[in-house]
Amino acid sequence: MTTIRPARVEDVLQFNNINLDCFTETYHMGFYMQYLATWPDYFYTAVDPNGRLMGYMMGKIEGQGVDWHGHVTAVTVAPEFRRLGIAEKLMERLELVSDQQGAYYVDLYVRVSNIVAIRMYEKFGYVVYRRVLNYYSGEEDAFDMRKAMSRDTEKKSVIPLKEPVQAWEV
């Protein structure tokens, strides 16, 4: 049984075993603490019955007007717990909170080479909104993927752009 619960300060000290693959960004401690302090409703962990961390999700809410949206900064699951639906549960929690806060959409950035993640997000209802050139350290492009929330009744926030944008434009 997996429990999804709000992240705690001490959880951050256990992220190393989760951040093991080349696609997972590892941030410095201050970055995690800033998210935990500023957007606690957007920071969750998945825990097994023995209290072991299985994965986590961190995000935020930002923007103005029709650009008010939830953002997935990181979602990752430890290798031994993948393909069990944990990422989906974490994503659903962030989407629920974003919807409750009146967001028009939820977005995330994913490396264009990370086909497994792209397919997973598509399965969750996300679409490629635009390509962001040189987003990852100026070396790799990203897809900005979005999913409309209930406030965007016409789904305008997820109509794909035809041309890529530069990383400095996002």
C-alpha positions in Angstrom: 0.0 0.0 0.0 1.4 3.4 -1.0 0.6 6.5 1.0 0.8 9.9 -0.7 1.4 12.5 2.0 2.8 16.1 2.2 6.6 16.2 2.2 8.5 16.9 5.4 11.9 18.6 5.9 13.4 15.2 6.8 12.2 13.6 3.6 14.6 15.7 1.6 17.5 13.9 3.2 16.3 10.7 1.7 16.0 11.8 -1.9 19.4 10.5 -3.0 18.1 6.9 -3.6 15.3 8.3 -5.7 17.4 10.7 -7.8 19.4 7.9 -9.5 18.7 8.2 -13.2 20.2 10.6 -15.8 16.8 12.3 -16.4 16.2 13.3 -12.8 17.4 16.8 -11.8 19.1 16.9 -8.4 18.8 20.3 -6.7 20.7 21.8 -3.8 19.1 21.6 -0.3 18.1 25.3 -0.3 16.1 24.8 -3.5 14.0 21.9 -1.9 13.5 23.9 1.3 12.3 27.0 -0.7 9.7 24.9 -2.4 8.7 23.2 0.9 8.3 26.6 2.6 6.7 28.5 -0.3 4.4 25.9 -1.9 3.8 23.2 0.7 0.6 22.2 -1.0 2.6 21.3 -4.1 5.2 19.0 -2.4 4.3 15.4 -1.8 6.0 12.1 -1.1 5.0 8.5 -1.8 5.8 6.3 1.2 5.6 2.5 1.5 4.1 0.8 4.7 7.5 0.7 6.3 8.0 4.5 5.9 10.5 4.2 3.0 10.3 6.9 0.4 9.2 5.6 -3.0 9.0 8.9 -4.9 8.2 12.6 -4.7 6.6 15.4 -6.5 7.4 19.1 -6.1 5.7 21.9 -7.9 4.3 25.4 -7.6 1.5 27.7 -8.7 2.4 30.8 -10.7 1.4 33.2 -13.5 -1.4 35.8 -13.9 -4.8 35.9 -15.6 -5.3 33.1 -18.1 -1.6 32.1 -17.5 -2.4 31.1 -13.8 -1.2 27.5 -13.6 0.3 24.7 -11.6 3.8 23.7 -12.5 5.5 20.3 -12.0 9.1 21.1 -11.1 10.0 17.4 -10.4 8.3 14.1 -10.2 10.4 11.0 -9.7 10.1 7.5 -8.4 12.9 5.2 -7.1 13.8 2.6 -9.8 12.5 -0.3 -7.8 9.1 1.3 -7.5 8.5 2.3 -11.1 5.6 1.1 -13.2 3.4 0.8 -10.1 1.3 3.9 -10.8 3.1 6.1 -8.2 3.9 8.9 -10.6 0.3 9.0 -11.7 -0.9 9.3 -8.1 1.5 12.1 -7.4 0.5 13.9 -10.6 -3.2 13.6 -9.8 -2.5 15.2 -6.4 -0.8 18.2 -7.9 -3.6 18.5 -10.6 -6.3 18.4 -7.9 -4.6 21.1 -5.8 -4.1 23.2 -9.0 -7.7 22.8 -10.0 -8.8 23.8 -6.5 -6.6 27.0 -6.7 -8.3 28.0 -10.0 -5.4 27.1 -12.3 -6.1 27.1 -16.1 -3.6 24.3 -16.7 -0.7 22.3 -15.3 2.6 22.3 -17.2 5.9 20.6 -17.0 9.1 20.4 -18.9 10.7 17.2 -20.2 13.8 16.4 -22.2 12.9 15.6 -25.8 15.1 12.5 -25.5 13.1 11.1 -22.5 10.6 9.2 -24.6 9.4 7.0 -21.7 8.4 10.1 -19.6 6.8 11.8 -22.6 4.6 8.7 -23.3 3.7 8.5 -19.6 2.7 12.2 -19.5 0.6 11.7 -22.7 -1.1 8.8 -21.0 -2.0 11.2 -18.1 -3.6 13.6 -20.6 -0.7 16.0 -21.3 0.0 17.3 -24.7 3.1 18.9 -26.2 2.4 22.7 -26.1 5.7 23.8 -27.5 9.3 22.9 -27.9 11.8 25.0 -25.9 15.2 25.2 -27.6 18.3 24.5 -25.5 16.3 24.4 -22.2 18.6 22.0 -20.4 21.9 23.7 -19.8 21.9 24.9 -23.4 22.5 21.4 -24.5 19.1 19.8 -25.0 15.6 20.9 -26.0 12.6 20.4 -23.8 8.9 19.9 -24.5 6.6 22.1 -22.5 3.7 19.7 -21.9 0.3 20.9 -20.6 -3.0 19.6 -19.3 -6.0 21.8 -19.1 -7.8 22.1 -15.8 -11.6 22.6 -15.4 -11.3 26.4 -15.4 -10.1 26.3 -19.0 -13.4 25.1 -20.5 -12.4 25.8 -24.0 -9.0 24.2 -23.6 -7.2 27.2 -25.1 -4.2 26.7 -22.8 -3.2 23.5 -24.5 -3.5 24.5 -28.2 0.1 23.7 -29.5 2.3 26.5 -30.7 3.6 26.0 -34.3 7.1 27.4 -33.7 9.7 26.5 -31.0 10.7 29.2 -28.5 14.1 30.0 -27.0 14.7 29.0 -23.4 15.1 32.6 -22.3 11.5 33.3 -23.5 9.8 31.0 -21.0 
